[in-house]
Amino acid sequence: MIHVVLFEPEIPQNTGNIMRTCMASNCQLHLIEPLGFSLDEKHLRRSGMDYRDKLEVHTYKNWADFCDKNDGTYFYITRYGRKSPTMFDYKEVEGDIYLVFGKESTGIPKEILKHHLAYCARLPMVEDARSLNLSNCVAICVYEVLRQLDYPGLSPVEVIKGEDWLEHE
């Protein structure tokens, strides 16, 4: 199982987009408080709320609470990582995979990262770019893990309109 972990997310639209990505990719979403918004429908409606009933979302009081309740291998996505996500072999991971992302303004705290340097990843970008949008980072990283695992449980064809929809007028 792939898990997306948001450490103290601040922007509801990002979290809504991430909810949609998690639902579409069959990932579980974990939110570590404090959140910079409410999880009610008003704040998340446009970007992810229509998928809320199809998504497993867990919330935690803090980082320690999250760690106490979740076993697996944690990968930390941070601008300070020295490897790209493609440098990890996710097929070799036994158990659950957790992709941890920090808050939009400050990322994952140094106190957490410094103990897990071998599991820190950075999305490559030009030298003068500080970061990418959080929801984009999540999608890129989730789909790299899925690519390596050959998209387990995901449909390779369109099923809602039918895989041969383009062939019909």
KAJOTA-V732827 format. One record per backbone hydrogen bond with DSSP energy under -0.5 kcal/mol. NH is the residue of the N-H (numbers start at 1). CO is the residue of the C=O. E is the energy in kcal/mol with one decimal. If there is no record, write none. Layout:
BEGIN
NH:CO:E  NH:CO:E
END
This chain:
BEGIN
3:97:-2.9  4:28:-2.9  5:3:-0.5  5:99:-3.1  6:4:-0.5  6:30:-3.0  7:5:-0.6  7:101:-3.2  8:6:-0.8  8:32:-1.6  12:10:-0.6  15:11:-1.9  16:12:-2.7  17:13:-2.3  18:14:-2.4  19:15:-2.4  20:16:-1.8  21:17:-2.2  22:18:-2.8  23:19:-2.5  24:20:-2.5  25:21:-1.7  26:22:-0.5  26:23:-0.9  27:22:-2.7  28:2:-1.8  29:56:-2.5  30:4:-2.9  31:58:-3.2  32:6:-2.6  33:31:-0.6  33:60:-2.9  36:9:-2.7  43:40:-0.8  44:40:-1.0  45:41:-1.9  48:44:-2.3  49:44:-1.8  50:45:-0.6  51:48:-1.8  52:49:-1.4  54:51:-2.0  55:52:-1.2  57:55:-0.7  58:29:-2.5  60:31:-2.1  66:62:-2.0  67:63:-2.7  68:64:-2.4  69:65:-1.0  69:66:-0.8  70:66:-0.7  70:67:-0.8  73:96:-2.6  74:72:-0.5  75:98:-3.2  76:119:-2.7  77:75:-0.6  77:100:-2.9  78:76:-0.7  78:121:-3.1  81:78:-1.6  82:120:-0.6  83:120:-0.7  87:84:-2.0  88:85:-1.1  90:88:-0.9  92:89:-1.3  93:90:-0.9  97:1:-2.5  98:73:-3.0  99:3:-2.9  99:97:-0.5  100:75:-3.4  100:98:-0.7  101:5:-2.9  102:77:-0.6  103:107:-1.2  107:103:-2.6  112:109:-1.2  113:109:-2.1  114:110:-2.7  115:112:-1.0  116:113:-2.4  119:116:-2.0  120:117:-1.5  121:76:-3.3  122:83:-3.3  124:122:-0.6  129:126:-1.7  130:128:-0.5  137:133:-2.3  138:134:-2.4  139:135:-2.0  140:136:-2.6  141:137:-2.5  142:138:-2.9  143:139:-2.2  144:140:-1.3  145:141:-2.1  146:142:-2.6  147:143:-2.1  148:144:-2.2  149:145:-1.8  150:147:-1.3  151:146:-3.4  154:151:-1.8  165:162:-1.8  167:164:-1.4  168:165:-1.4
END
